[in-house]
Amino acid sequence: STLGPGSTRSAQLHLSGEILGSASTFLTPLDQAAKVHDQLSISLRTLRRIDFSSAGALLNWAMLQRGAGKTLQFTGVHRLIAGLFSILGLHEHALIQLRRD
């Protein structure tokens, strides 16, 4: 695939607050970025909570992106959220970097 004018290989994104229930709302900007970027770095530093169903939707999204040849990285992940991601197997499809504080 070719990159259009002004696009880059890598996108910097973030998820914050609480993600509960409907997944489509928080996945929309990630989807849009994945259309024009090969690498996505998503900061979760200000994410306080994500429920199980939303985490599952994020896993499914990550699997689709990985299948399309994208590289995913989640940074600033709280240990409890990282634990949930590990149980779901998200670490098999994306790099998970824990928060340092």
Beta strands, then each sheet from edge to edge (+ up, - down):
strand 1: 10-14
strand 2: 17-19
strand 3: 39-43
strand 4: 47-50
strand 5: 71-77
strand 6: 95-98
sheet 1: 1+ 3+ 5+ 6+
sheet 2: 2+ 4+
end
